[in-house]
């Protein structure tokens, strides 16, 4: 008799791995018919909501400013490919502005084709999507507003 994982063409979770709760919720809503009643597709429910790809202008003009020789980081590994910086095959590294995380140039360029955030801390770089840039501005404004309200409250009641 075949195992559960063979029947469903999947693998068990490894140590310290967690199931994708968003995907499980999407399957539940689709299977129960709730998604259909709300006119939602599986793709709508299971999307990861990544930021859009990085700005092509930023890549052309700013990206080279943050590249450096990998000899500066001997003994460290690129968090994307897990290959040490001094090993053969990779020639340059890049340091993400503001957060300071370091990656092989080839690795981070492939990442930036999909999203504009740092793979480790999710610090966001500019995109070419005006609506997403407006969303980021609104989010930043809301955070500042919340801080101002908290400061006002603390000044009144402390």
VMD Tcl script that draws the C-alpha trace (Angstrom):
set ca {
  {0.00 0.00 0.00}
  {1.31 3.45 -0.93}
  {1.97 6.04 1.74}
  {-0.10 9.18 2.11}
  {2.72 11.28 0.65}
  {3.07 9.00 -2.40}
  {-0.69 9.07 -3.03}
  {-0.80 12.86 -2.91}
  {2.51 13.40 -4.70}
  {4.01 15.47 -1.85}
  {6.73 15.27 0.78}
  {6.46 15.52 4.56}
  {7.59 18.75 6.23}
  {11.18 18.83 7.40}
  {12.36 19.73 10.86}
  {11.42 23.31 11.85}
  {9.23 23.73 8.73}
  {5.68 25.01 9.02}
  {2.80 24.52 6.60}
  {1.74 27.44 4.42}
  {-1.35 28.61 6.33}
  {-2.46 30.95 3.54}
  {-2.45 28.07 1.07}
  {-4.36 25.82 3.49}
  {-6.98 28.54 4.06}
  {-7.34 29.04 0.29}
  {-7.92 25.30 -0.20}
  {-10.49 25.24 2.60}
  {-12.42 28.17 1.15}
  {-12.39 26.68 -2.36}
  {-13.33 23.16 -1.22}
  {-16.16 24.38 1.03}
  {-17.67 26.56 -1.70}
  {-17.25 29.79 0.26}
  {-14.78 31.14 -2.31}
  {-17.28 30.51 -5.09}
  {-20.01 32.33 -3.17}
  {-17.66 35.32 -2.76}
  {-16.56 35.18 -6.42}
  {-12.93 34.54 -5.44}
  {-10.59 32.28 -7.40}
  {-7.92 30.06 -5.90}
  {-5.26 32.38 -7.38}
  {-6.83 35.39 -5.61}
  {-6.78 33.56 -2.29}
  {-3.33 31.99 -2.51}
  {-1.28 34.88 -3.92}
  {1.81 35.75 -1.90}
  {1.42 39.53 -2.41}
  {5.06 40.16 -3.26}
  {6.11 43.65 -4.15}
  {6.58 44.22 -7.91}
  {10.01 43.85 -9.55}
  {12.65 46.46 -8.84}
  {12.87 49.66 -10.86}
  {14.90 49.26 -14.04}
  {16.21 52.82 -13.63}
  {17.43 52.00 -10.10}
  {19.16 48.86 -11.40}
  {20.87 50.80 -14.17}
  {21.93 53.87 -12.18}
  {22.14 52.90 -8.50}
  {22.88 49.15 -8.39}
  {26.54 49.47 -9.55}
  {27.25 51.92 -6.69}
  {26.69 49.14 -4.15}
  {28.85 46.45 -5.80}
  {32.22 45.52 -4.30}
  {34.96 42.90 -4.36}
  {34.06 39.69 -2.55}
  {37.48 39.48 -0.92}
  {36.09 41.89 1.71}
  {33.71 39.20 2.96}
  {35.97 36.11 3.11}
  {34.40 33.34 5.17}
  {30.80 34.51 4.73}
  {28.15 32.91 2.49}
  {25.56 34.42 0.18}
  {22.17 33.88 1.89}
  {20.50 33.06 -1.44}
  {22.81 30.41 -2.96}
  {24.68 29.50 0.26}
  {28.03 29.58 -1.56}
  {30.93 31.26 0.20}
  {31.89 34.63 -1.24}
  {35.49 33.65 -1.96}
  {34.61 30.45 -3.88}
  {35.09 30.13 -7.63}
  {32.26 30.98 -10.06}
  {30.95 34.14 -8.42}
  {32.84 37.36 -9.10}
  {31.09 40.26 -7.37}
  {28.89 40.98 -4.41}
  {26.39 43.75 -3.69}
  {25.41 45.41 -0.42}
  {21.74 46.44 -0.23}
  {21.46 50.12 0.79}
  {19.97 50.92 4.22}
  {19.73 47.32 5.48}
  {23.32 46.36 4.58}
  {22.70 42.71 3.66}
  {25.22 41.27 1.18}
  {24.53 38.90 -1.75}
  {26.23 37.70 -4.93}
  {25.30 40.10 -7.75}
  {23.92 37.29 -9.94}
  {21.79 35.90 -7.09}
  {20.20 39.21 -6.09}
  {19.56 40.22 -9.71}
  {17.49 37.04 -10.19}
  {15.63 37.88 -6.97}
  {14.99 41.46 -8.12}
  {13.36 40.13 -11.32}
  {10.49 38.96 -9.09}
  {10.34 41.45 -6.23}
  {11.93 44.67 -5.00}
  {12.55 43.72 -1.38}
  {15.60 42.38 0.44}
  {15.27 38.58 0.80}
  {16.29 38.72 4.46}
  {14.61 41.74 6.04}
  {12.09 42.76 3.33}
  {13.48 46.31 3.10}
  {11.85 47.67 -0.05}
  {13.68 49.37 -2.90}
  {12.01 51.48 -5.63}
  {9.74 49.89 -8.25}
  {8.39 51.02 -11.63}
  {4.80 50.49 -10.46}
  {3.25 53.91 -9.62}
  {0.30 52.42 -7.73}
  {2.61 50.31 -5.54}
  {4.82 53.35 -4.87}
  {1.71 55.30 -3.81}
  {0.71 52.37 -1.56}
  {4.17 52.53 0.08}
  {3.83 56.29 0.61}
  {0.38 55.84 2.19}
  {1.70 53.08 4.44}
  {4.61 55.28 5.56}
  {2.25 58.22 6.15}
  {-0.06 56.03 8.23}
  {2.87 54.83 10.35}
  {4.00 58.43 10.98}
  {0.43 59.44 11.82}
  {0.08 56.59 14.33}
  {3.36 57.64 15.98}
  {2.20 61.26 16.19}
  {-1.10 60.20 17.78}
  {0.78 58.03 20.28}
  {3.17 60.90 21.11}
  {0.24 63.28 21.59}
  {-1.54 60.79 23.82}
  {1.61 60.24 25.89}
  {2.20 63.97 26.27}
  {-1.36 64.51 27.48}
  {-1.55 61.61 29.92}
  {1.95 61.28 31.33}
}
mol new
graphics top color blue
foreach p $ca { graphics top sphere $p radius 0.5 }
foreach p [lrange $ca 0 end-1] q [lrange $ca 1 end] { graphics top cylinder $p $q radius 0.2 }
display resetview
